[in-house]
Each structure stands twice: as C-alpha cells, then as structure tokens.
Amino acid sequence: MNTSNGVPPITTGRGSSLDTGPWLEKLAPGLWQKGDFCGYDPLSERLCFFSKSRQSIDDFIDLFQCLDGDAPALIAVTLDDSGQSMIIVRPGQKARLSRIDGKKKTIRLYEVEPNIGDRDEIVDLRFYFENHSIPAKSCKMNNQVTLLNGKWSKLSSSHVADTDASKLRIKAELIRQP
C-alpha cells in the first residue's frame, strides 16, 4: 500500500528508512534479487541499495546516475575481511553498514567518510570498523588513511591489536558519472 504521494509506507525493523524494494522491482524488473534491500531515508534524503551481487550494484548505479545531473563522483569503499563489504557514498558524507543480533547488539559495524584529494587519484578516508562476530578475536579501529584510487592497501598491525584483524585490506575507487 502506497501513501498518497506514491512513497511506500515505513517498514518495521528498518529504523526510519522506507522500503523501496517493490517500487524498484517495478522500475527495473530483474535488478532485485532475494536478500537485496533498497530503502529511502527521508532524513538524509538518500536511497540505499544492498546486494551481494556486484552486477546488481552496477546496474543500480547505472539506473540512478542518469537522474542526478551534475552530481560529483561517488566513492566505492571496499573492506576486505572475511568477505568484502562495499559502501558507495558521495565525498564528504558519512555512510555505515552494520549487522546486529536479535538483541540489537552490534556484531559488525563499518562506517566511512571519504574525500577526494587534490588530485583524483587520492582519497582521504576516515573509517571506523568493529567486528565482534568472534568474541575472542573482536577488534575496533578508528583511523584516517590516504589511499590511491583503486589500489588495495593493507592495514598495518599498528592500526589493530589482533593479528587476524591485521590482515584487513581497504580500497577506495572513484566512480565518475557521465
């Protein structure tokens, strides 16, 4: 059921975001896959899309970049841990991806705030990362790094205390919109 202005109603369990998945499926049949989430946060005026499929994410970007005229580049920040987590965000904005358990306790939290350097090949990145999925190996990081566009960078052991966590890699890629 939609409201009078065509915006889907607020979903339960997703905070203040509106579930825009059914709308997206009508707009772009086949883009939506089981386990994907598309939501609109009216407070930040952001449309968020989560998918395990890189192709679906690329298709989502292609679909919406044509609607956003003179927008600056987006930055895709990827953290390589026990799998990869990617957040696509505008320069200067914060974005976060978190996983919580049934008791609303944070299991993993990944927050980024990237900025494009003086030259397009450099990204200055503030990031915060928490991982409590294995309590004996939990870690927290709050740091700022300078990355080369599209290049993986290992987080040195000075960034994290746990030796397993020191295997983390991070990458930032500029996504130029035509």
Secondary structure by P-SEA (a helix, b strand, c coil): cccccccccccccccccccaaaaaaaaccccccccbbbbbcccccbbbbbbccaaaaaaaaaacccccccccbbbbbbbbccbbbbbbbccccccccccccccccccbbbbbbbbbcccccbbbbbbbbbbcccccccccccccccccccbbbbbccccccccccccbbbbbbbbbcc
